[in-house]
Amino acid sequence: MKIKVLFANFWRLPFSEEIKKTLNKLFSEVEFEYENLRTPNDALKAIKSTRIDGVLLFVLSSIPGIVRPVLMSGLPTVVINETYGGSGEFLLEYSKALKEEKPIVAVSTRNVADEALLKKYVGYLVAIARLKESKILLITSKTTTAQATLEFPLSVDMHSTIRDIQAIFGIQVELMPINEFKERYYETVNEAKASELAEKWVKEAPKVVEHGPVDLFTAAKLYLALKAAIESTGADAVAFNCIPLFITGEIDAWPCVPFLKLQEEGIPGVCEGDLYSAALMLLMKHLADKPGYINDPALDDLKQEIVYYHCYSPINMYGYSDPRRLSYAIVPSHGNTKKQSVWVEYPVGEKITVLGLSPAERIMTLHVAEIVGNEYGPHVCATKVVASVKDTKKLAENWPHRSGWHRVIFLGDLREDVVNVARLLGLKVLEPA
């Protein structure tokens, strides 16, 4: 990945060498291309010269209109403004660019080489660049694969979903029909290994309800098949259209336990073939190192609570590199009609950031809630996280129809970082709750 670093430094103030040293220390995998700007023509040449993933603009000392060509370029741009030397031009140009909805975020500081600040703000550009290098493997029916590949009249939205996600995030989507997945991966799994794995899962789970190794055999097969498909395709996330595939008999396993295990290995597993949620999961993996819990939100206006339910959640919600794990149980769900589900207990009192996406409208939805409890029982899905918000009715009244029902939970209050990276991606953020 390549990030252009521009120093708007009319008076040649001595900041750039310290900044370069800090950037190279923090982001050894990034190719930084440095240029000094003293005139608007310098800026025009710099942003047109090479293909780049983003711009890091330091406004160090600038009064003659140097930064405007950069801010108006339409490139994802992070601006770090030096409090004394840059503020005149920064104040005039930044607000103007925001009103024109340019993809920029900015911060002003006396210490432009601050390590924590650079890690945070340059991290936005790095996350966006990593998205462009990512791939989602979508496993679905043969018919759906054809409809999503070609823009038939009855499948315009399905076809456009993939194109919209590629346009916004740069993520590659590889479609695999279920018959190919079964023939190449599922039906070739070593069944002895699957049986051994199912026994291991039963032994290592903190709690198991009405499940023995035989009940998890097909789930273990599916896990091994998904692993093989991911390795073969080089995918960074996998989306499995589980409900249609199971109810039509095209697969005899649920991906809930396999996805839990894949998340622990750093691979987002996405229910119901939901590419919107897959994109959000990859975004937050690269931005915050956090797994996401895809869910169906359900409102209780009398208590100002939301129940976020689904049949699996990651247990490493604190972070892919964090050793902490949430407690879980392998359980039946949906009135004991569905096996291979997972109940996960979330930490009461923690904040959560809840995201949704409407790619066609270029909208990201966001609300922050506080966990107040966990429900356990056979009604609907297994995991039921309960959280409180200020106004559930506003959430319902302002729900973007094209964002779908699913939302994705990430542990912690990540609002500031989400809003900033959304702006760099050209997304409008709605906060209805």
C-alpha positions as CSV (number, residue, x, y, z in Angstrom):
1,M,0.0,0.0,0.0
2,K,1.2,3.5,-0.7
3,I,0.3,6.7,1.1
4,K,1.4,10.1,-0.1
5,V,2.7,12.3,2.7
6,L,2.6,16.0,1.9
7,F,4.2,18.8,4.0
8,A,2.6,22.2,3.3
9,N,5.5,24.1,4.7
10,F,5.9,27.6,3.2
11,W,8.3,28.7,5.8
12,R,10.3,25.4,5.9
13,L,9.7,24.8,9.5
14,P,11.8,21.8,10.9
15,F,9.1,19.2,11.6
16,S,9.3,16.8,8.7
17,E,12.2,14.6,9.7
18,E,10.7,13.8,13.1
19,I,7.4,12.9,11.4
20,K,9.1,10.6,8.9
21,K,10.9,8.8,11.7
22,T,7.7,8.2,13.6
23,L,5.7,7.1,10.6
24,N,8.3,4.6,9.5
25,K,8.4,3.2,13.0
26,L,4.7,2.8,13.3
27,F,3.8,1.5,9.8
28,S,6.7,-0.5,8.5
29,E,4.4,-2.2,5.9
30,V,3.4,1.1,4.3
31,E,5.2,2.7,1.5
32,F,5.2,6.4,2.3
33,E,6.0,8.8,-0.5
34,Y,7.1,12.2,0.8
35,E,6.8,15.6,-0.9
36,N,7.2,19.2,0.3
37,L,4.7,21.8,-0.9
38,R,5.4,25.5,-1.2
39,T,3.0,26.5,-3.9
40,P,-0.4,25.4,-5.2
41,N,1.3,24.1,-8.3
42,D,3.4,21.8,-6.1
43,A,0.2,20.4,-4.6
44,L,-1.4,19.8,-8.0
45,K,1.7,17.9,-9.2
46,A,1.9,15.8,-6.0
47,I,-1.7,14.5,-6.1
48,K,-1.5,13.7,-9.8
49,S,1.8,12.0,-10.0
50,T,1.2,8.4,-8.9
51,R,-1.4,5.9,-7.8
52,I,-1.9,6.2,-4.1
53,D,-4.3,4.8,-1.4
54,G,-4.6,8.0,0.5
55,V,-3.1,11.3,1.4
56,L,-1.6,12.4,4.7
57,L,-1.4,16.2,4.7
58,F,0.6,18.1,7.3
59,V,-0.2,21.8,7.4
60,L,2.9,23.2,9.0
61,S,3.1,26.7,7.7
62,S,0.9,27.7,4.9
63,I,-0.8,31.0,3.8
64,P,-0.8,31.1,0.0
65,G,-3.5,28.6,-0.8
66,I,-1.4,25.5,-0.9
67,V,-3.8,23.0,0.7
68,R,-6.9,23.7,-1.4
69,P,-5.9,21.4,-4.4
70,V,-5.3,18.6,-2.0
71,L,-8.5,18.9,0.0
72,M,-10.6,19.3,-3.2
73,S,-8.9,16.3,-5.0
74,G,-11.5,13.8,-3.8
75,L,-8.7,11.5,-2.5
76,P,-9.2,10.1,1.1
77,T,-7.2,12.7,3.0
78,V,-6.1,13.0,6.7
79,V,-5.1,16.5,7.6
80,I,-2.8,17.1,10.6
81,N,-2.7,20.8,11.3
82,E,0.1,22.4,13.3
83,T,-1.6,24.8,15.8
84,Y,0.5,27.8,15.2
85,G,1.8,27.7,11.7
86,G,-1.1,26.1,9.8
87,S,-4.3,27.4,11.4
88,G,-5.0,30.4,9.2
89,E,-5.3,28.4,5.9
90,F,-6.6,25.4,7.7
91,L,-9.6,27.2,9.1
92,L,-10.4,28.8,5.8
93,E,-10.1,25.6,3.7
94,Y,-11.2,22.7,5.9
95,S,-14.7,23.8,6.5
96,K,-15.1,24.7,2.8
97,A,-14.1,21.2,1.8
98,L,-16.4,19.6,4.3
99,K,-19.4,21.6,3.0
100,E,-18.6,20.1,-0.4
101,E,-18.5,16.6,1.2
102,K,-14.9,15.8,0.4
103,P,-13.5,12.7,2.0
104,I,-11.3,14.3,4.6
105,V,-10.8,14.3,8.4
106,A,-8.6,16.6,10.4
107,V,-7.0,17.2,13.7
108,S,-5.1,20.3,15.0
109,T,-2.2,19.9,17.5
110,R,1.0,21.5,18.7
111,N,2.7,18.2,18.5
112,V,2.4,17.0,14.9
113,A,4.8,14.1,15.5
114,D,2.9,12.6,18.4
115,E,3.0,8.8,18.2
116,A,-0.5,8.1,19.5
117,L,-2.0,10.7,17.2
118,L,-0.3,9.4,14.1
119,K,-1.1,5.8,14.9
120,K,-4.8,6.7,15.2
121,Y,-5.2,9.0,12.2
122,V,-2.9,7.3,9.8
123,G,-4.6,4.1,10.9
124,Y,-7.7,5.2,9.1
125,L,-5.9,5.4,5.7
126,V,-4.2,2.0,6.4
127,A,-7.5,0.4,7.2
128,I,-9.0,1.7,3.9
129,A,-6.0,0.4,2.0
130,R,-6.2,-3.0,3.5
131,L,-9.9,-3.2,2.5
132,K,-8.8,-2.9,-1.1
133,E,-6.5,-5.9,-0.6
134,S,-9.3,-8.0,0.9
135,K,-11.6,-10.7,-0.5
136,I,-14.9,-12.1,0.6
137,L,-15.8,-15.7,-0.4
138,L,-19.6,-15.9,-0.8
139,I,-21.0,-19.4,-0.9
140,T,-24.6,-19.6,-2.0
141,S,-27.0,-21.5,-4.3
142,K,-26.2,-22.0,-8.0
143,T,-29.1,-19.8,-9.0
144,T,-28.2,-17.0,-6.7
145,T,-24.6,-17.1,-8.0
146,A,-25.8,-16.7,-11.5
147,Q,-28.2,-13.8,-10.6
148,A,-25.5,-12.0,-8.6
149,T,-23.0,-12.4,-11.5
150,L,-25.2,-11.2,-14.3
151,E,-27.6,-8.2,-14.1
152,F,-30.9,-9.9,-15.0
153,P,-34.0,-7.8,-14.7
154,L,-35.2,-9.7,-11.6
155,S,-31.9,-9.5,-9.8
156,V,-30.8,-5.9,-10.3
157,D,-30.4,-5.2,-6.6
158,M,-28.5,-8.5,-6.0
159,H,-26.1,-7.7,-8.8
160,S,-25.7,-4.1,-7.7
161,T,-24.9,-5.0,-4.1
162,I,-21.6,-6.6,-5.0
163,R,-20.7,-3.7,-7.4
164,D,-21.6,-1.1,-4.7
165,I,-19.5,-2.8,-2.1
166,Q,-16.6,-3.0,-4.5
167,A,-17.0,0.7,-5.4
168,I,-17.1,1.9,-1.8
169,F,-14.5,-0.4,-0.1
170,G,-12.5,-1.9,-3.0
171,I,-13.2,-5.4,-1.6
172,Q,-13.1,-8.3,-4.0
173,V,-16.1,-10.7,-3.9
174,E,-15.7,-14.2,-5.1
175,L,-18.9,-16.2,-5.6
176,M,-18.9,-20.0,-5.2
177,P,-22.0,-22.0,-5.9
178,I,-22.9,-24.6,-3.3
179,N,-22.6,-27.5,-5.6
180,E,-19.0,-26.6,-6.4
181,F,-18.3,-26.0,-2.6
182,K,-19.7,-29.4,-1.8
183,E,-17.9,-31.3,-4.6
184,R,-14.5,-29.7,-4.0
185,Y,-14.5,-29.3,-0.3
186,Y,-17.4,-30.6,1.8
187,E,-17.7,-34.0,0.4
188,T,-13.9,-34.5,0.4
189,V,-13.5,-33.9,4.1
190,N,-11.7,-36.6,6.1
191,E,-14.6,-37.9,8.2
192,A,-12.4,-39.3,10.9
193,K,-10.9,-35.8,11.4
194,A,-14.4,-34.3,11.5
195,S,-15.5,-36.8,14.2
196,E,-12.4,-36.1,16.2
197,L,-13.0,-32.3,15.9
198,A,-16.6,-32.7,17.0
199,E,-15.5,-34.6,20.2
200,K,-13.0,-31.8,20.9
201,W,-15.6,-29.1,20.6
202,V,-17.9,-30.9,23.0
203,K,-15.1,-31.3,25.6
204,E,-13.7,-27.7,25.3
205,A,-17.0,-25.8,25.4
206,P,-17.8,-24.3,28.8
207,K,-21.3,-25.7,28.5
208,V,-23.1,-28.0,26.1
209,V,-26.9,-28.5,26.1
210,E,-28.5,-31.4,24.3
211,H,-25.5,-32.0,22.0
212,G,-23.1,-34.8,21.7
213,P,-20.3,-35.3,19.2
214,V,-22.7,-36.9,16.7
215,D,-24.8,-33.7,16.7
216,L,-21.7,-31.6,15.8
217,F,-20.3,-33.9,13.1
218,T,-21.7,-32.1,10.1
219,A,-20.7,-28.7,11.7
220,A,-17.1,-30.0,12.0
221,K,-17.2,-31.2,8.4
222,L,-18.4,-27.7,7.4
223,Y,-15.6,-26.0,9.4
224,L,-12.9,-28.2,7.7
225,A,-14.5,-27.5,4.3
226,L,-14.7,-23.8,4.9
227,K,-11.0,-23.7,6.0
228,A,-10.0,-25.5,2.8
229,A,-12.0,-23.2,0.6
230,I,-10.6,-20.1,2.4
231,E,-7.1,-21.3,1.9
232,S,-7.7,-22.2,-1.7
233,T,-9.2,-18.9,-2.7
234,G,-7.1,-16.6,-0.5
235,A,-10.3,-15.2,1.1
236,D,-10.1,-12.8,4.1
237,A,-13.8,-13.4,5.1
238,V,-16.4,-16.0,4.3
239,A,-20.2,-15.4,3.9
240,F,-22.4,-18.5,3.8
241,N,-26.1,-18.2,2.7
242,C,-27.0,-20.7,5.5
243,I,-30.8,-20.5,5.8
244,P,-31.8,-21.0,2.2
245,L,-29.1,-23.6,1.7
246,F,-30.2,-25.6,4.8
247,I,-34.0,-25.4,4.3
248,T,-33.7,-26.5,0.6
249,G,-31.5,-29.4,1.6
250,E,-28.4,-28.2,-0.3
251,I,-26.4,-28.5,2.9
252,D,-26.9,-30.5,6.1
253,A,-25.0,-28.3,8.6
254,W,-25.2,-24.9,10.2
255,P,-22.1,-22.6,10.2
256,C,-22.6,-21.2,13.7
257,V,-19.9,-23.2,15.5
258,P,-17.5,-23.1,12.5
259,F,-17.8,-19.4,12.3
260,L,-17.0,-19.0,16.1
261,K,-13.9,-21.0,15.5
262,L,-12.9,-19.1,12.3
263,Q,-13.3,-15.8,14.1
264,E,-10.8,-17.0,16.7
265,E,-8.4,-17.6,13.8
266,G,-8.9,-14.0,12.4
267,I,-11.4,-14.9,9.6
268,P,-14.8,-13.1,9.8
269,G,-17.6,-15.6,9.3
270,V,-20.8,-14.0,8.0
271,C,-24.3,-15.4,8.4
272,E,-27.0,-15.6,5.6
273,G,-24.6,-14.5,2.9
274,D,-24.8,-10.9,4.1
275,L,-22.2,-8.9,2.2
276,Y,-23.2,-5.6,3.9
277,S,-22.2,-7.1,7.3
278,A,-19.2,-8.7,5.8
279,A,-17.8,-5.4,4.6
280,L,-18.4,-3.9,8.0
281,M,-16.6,-6.8,9.7
282,L,-13.6,-6.4,7.5
283,L,-13.6,-2.6,8.0
284,M,-13.5,-2.9,11.8
285,K,-11.0,-5.7,11.7
286,H,-8.6,-3.5,9.9
287,L,-9.6,-0.3,11.8
288,A,-9.9,-1.6,15.3
289,D,-8.7,-5.2,15.3
290,K,-12.3,-6.2,16.5
291,P,-14.5,-9.0,15.5
292,G,-18.2,-8.2,14.9
293,Y,-21.4,-9.9,16.0
294,I,-24.0,-9.9,13.2
295,N,-27.5,-9.8,14.7
296,D,-31.2,-9.1,14.3
297,P,-32.1,-6.1,16.5
298,A,-35.5,-6.3,18.3
299,L,-36.9,-3.3,20.2
300,D,-38.7,-2.9,23.5
301,D,-40.0,0.7,23.8
302,L,-41.3,0.3,27.3
303,K,-37.8,-0.5,28.6
304,Q,-35.8,1.5,26.1
305,E,-33.9,-1.7,25.3
306,I,-32.8,-3.5,22.2
307,V,-32.3,-7.3,22.1
308,Y,-29.7,-8.2,19.5
309,Y,-30.1,-11.8,18.7
310,H,-28.6,-14.4,16.4
311,C,-27.4,-18.0,16.5
312,Y,-23.7,-17.3,16.9
313,S,-21.4,-14.6,18.1
314,P,-17.6,-14.5,18.2
315,I,-16.2,-15.1,21.7
316,N,-13.0,-13.0,21.1
317,M,-15.0,-9.7,21.0
318,Y,-12.3,-7.8,22.8
319,G,-10.1,-8.1,19.8
320,Y,-8.4,-10.5,17.5
321,S,-5.1,-10.1,19.3
322,D,-6.7,-9.9,22.8
323,P,-6.5,-13.2,24.7
324,R,-9.8,-12.6,26.6
325,R,-12.8,-14.8,25.7
326,L,-16.5,-14.5,26.4
327,S,-18.2,-17.5,28.0
328,Y,-20.4,-19.6,25.6
329,A,-22.5,-22.7,25.3
330,I,-23.4,-24.9,22.4
331,V,-27.2,-25.1,22.5
332,P,-30.4,-25.7,20.5
333,S,-32.5,-22.7,19.4
334,H,-35.7,-21.7,17.7
335,G,-37.9,-23.7,20.0
336,N,-35.5,-26.6,20.0
337,T,-35.9,-27.1,16.2
338,K,-32.4,-26.0,15.3
339,K,-29.2,-27.5,16.6
340,Q,-25.6,-26.4,16.3
341,S,-26.3,-22.9,17.7
342,V,-24.2,-20.9,20.1
343,W,-25.2,-18.8,23.2
344,V,-22.6,-16.2,24.1
345,E,-22.6,-14.2,27.3
346,Y,-21.7,-10.5,26.9
347,P,-20.2,-8.3,29.7
348,V,-22.8,-6.2,31.4
349,G,-22.0,-2.5,31.7
350,E,-19.8,-2.4,28.5
351,K,-20.5,-0.1,25.7
352,I,-21.2,-1.4,22.2
353,T,-21.0,0.2,18.8
354,V,-23.7,-1.0,16.4
355,L,-23.3,-0.5,12.7
356,G,-25.4,-1.0,9.6
357,L,-24.8,-0.3,5.9
358,S,-26.9,0.8,2.9
359,P,-24.3,0.7,0.0
360,A,-26.8,1.9,-2.7
361,E,-27.4,5.1,-0.6
362,R,-23.9,5.3,0.7
363,I,-25.2,5.4,4.2
364,M,-23.7,3.9,7.4
365,T,-25.9,3.7,10.4
366,L,-24.5,3.9,13.9
367,H,-25.7,3.9,17.5
368,V,-23.9,3.3,20.7
369,A,-25.6,1.3,23.5
370,E,-24.8,-0.1,26.9
371,I,-25.2,-3.8,27.7
372,V,-27.6,-4.4,30.5
373,G,-28.1,-8.2,30.3
374,N,-28.1,-11.5,28.4
375,E,-31.2,-13.6,27.8
376,Y,-31.1,-17.3,27.6
377,G,-33.9,-19.5,26.3
378,P,-35.3,-21.5,23.3
379,H,-37.2,-18.5,21.8
380,V,-35.8,-17.4,18.4
381,C,-32.0,-17.4,18.1
382,A,-29.6,-18.5,20.8
383,T,-27.5,-15.4,21.6
384,K,-29.5,-12.5,23.0
385,V,-27.6,-9.5,24.0
386,V,-29.7,-6.8,25.8
387,A,-28.6,-3.2,25.7
388,S,-30.2,0.2,26.5
389,V,-30.4,3.3,24.3
390,K,-32.0,6.7,24.8
391,D,-34.8,6.4,22.3
392,T,-35.8,3.1,20.7
393,K,-38.7,4.8,18.9
394,K,-36.4,7.1,17.0
395,L,-34.4,4.1,15.9
396,A,-37.5,2.5,14.4
397,E,-38.8,5.7,12.8
398,N,-35.5,6.4,11.1
399,W,-34.5,2.9,10.0
400,P,-33.1,3.1,6.4
401,H,-35.1,0.5,4.5
402,R,-32.3,-0.5,2.1
403,S,-29.9,-1.2,5.0
404,G,-31.8,-4.4,5.8
405,W,-32.5,-5.8,9.2
406,H,-29.0,-7.0,10.2
407,R,-26.7,-4.9,12.3
408,V,-23.2,-5.7,13.5
409,I,-22.0,-5.1,17.1
410,F,-18.5,-4.2,18.1
411,L,-17.4,-4.1,21.7
412,G,-16.5,-0.6,23.0
413,D,-17.5,3.0,22.1
414,L,-15.8,3.3,18.7
415,R,-18.0,6.1,17.4
416,E,-15.3,8.7,16.7
417,D,-13.1,6.3,14.6
418,V,-16.1,5.0,12.7
419,V,-17.4,8.5,11.8
420,N,-13.9,9.5,10.7
421,V,-13.3,6.5,8.5
422,A,-16.8,6.7,7.1
423,R,-16.1,10.2,5.9
424,L,-12.9,9.1,4.2
425,L,-14.9,6.4,2.4
426,G,-17.5,8.9,1.3
427,L,-20.3,7.5,3.5
428,K,-22.9,9.5,5.3
429,V,-23.4,8.5,8.9
430,L,-26.9,8.3,10.3
431,E,-27.3,8.2,14.1
432,P,-31.0,7.7,14.7
433,A,-30.9,6.5,18.3
